[in-house]
Amino acid sequence: MTSVMRQKGSGRTPSMDLPRPRRRSSSLVWSWLLAALLMPALSAASFAAEPAARYMQRVAKDLISAAHTTSYDGFVRAVRSHADYTSIGLYSLGSYRSGLPTTERNSYFNGMINFIAKYATINAPKYPVANAVVTGQTEETKAGAHVDTRVTLRDGTSYDVRWLLVRRGSTWKVRDAQVLGFWMSPFLKNTFENYIAENGGNPRALVVALNR
C-alpha cells in the first residue's frame, strides 16, 4: 500500500483555505469515501428490504460507472441524498460544536457538502476503479453494520475498504469508511477543528470558509 501512495500522491484540498491533509494516504481515503456516495437513488423500500452487504454490492457496481462522469453537481446530490451528513457534520465540529448556533447548522451542513463535493470532483478521477466486490458483513448493531469490500484499480492495485452503514428510518446511510487503517470521520474532525482553532476558536469562521 505504501508504494501505491507514493505513486498516486496526496492531491490537493479545494480552494477554501482549509488546512491541507497531513497524511499522504488521506487523498485516497477521501476519494473512496466520496466515490461511495456516487450511487443512484434507491427507494426507501429497497433499502429496508436489502441486507447491508447486498446493498453495498449494488453500490459498488453503480459507483464504478458513475465515477467516470464525476461532476460537482453530481457529488452534491449524492452526498446530500446518501451520506449521514448531519451526524458526520456535528461530530466533525468536535469541542466547538456548542459554539455554533442551531440556527446556523443548515448553513454549516450545506458548506460541508460543498467542501466534500469540490474535493471529490478534484480527486475521484485519480483512482480509476476496475471493480469492487463485497467480501463480508458484520451483524447489525445499534451502531450500524460494517461491510467489507475489496477494491481493485485499473493498474491492478487492490486494497480493502470497510464501510459503516447506519439506518435512518427505513433507509441506509453511509456514516464512515476505513481505508489503509484510517477512518474518515476523525480525519474530517481534525481538519475542521484545526481550522477553527487557527481562526479564533469561532466555528462561524469555518461556516464562512465552507460556503465560499
Buried (B, 14 or more C-beta within 10 A) or exposed (E): BEEBBEEBEBBEBBEBEBBEBEBBBBBBBBBBBBBBBBBEEBEEEBBEEBEBBBBBBBBBBBBBEBBEEBEEEBBBBBBBBBBBBBBBBBBBBBEBEEEBEEEEBEBBBBBBBBBBBBBBBBBBEEBEBEBBBBBEBBEBEEEBBBBBBBBBBEEEBBBBBBBBBBBEEEBBBBBBBBBBEBBBBEBBBBBBBBBBBEBEEBBBBBBBBBBE
